[in-house]
Amino acid sequence: MATIAEHEASMTIYYSKSTGEIKGLCTGIQDMSFYGVDAIDFSTIWAYVNLTKDNYVLENPSKFIMNLASGAPILSLKEINQYPVI
């Protein structure tokens, strides 16, 4: 069980197991029970990771993705292509 200080210094990111897209996030140390009766269903396609709290990520989740290439999920900035490829 986490201490209050550990809980306050953490965030939980829920992401797609297949794409790494962030589907939800919250402060504190959570697990899939965060989703109540839907936890079992969501855990089929989503996973979660507890990380050190980062307010920029919490305020801008659409700028991030979980990189799944290395096996262990890594929080990464999304590549943003501002110009169309000709």
Secondary structure, DSSP 8 states (H G I E B T S, - for coil): ---HHHHHTEEEEEEETTT-BEEEEEES---GGGGGGGHHHHHHHEEEEEEE--HHHHH-GGGEEEE-TTSS-EEEE-----S---
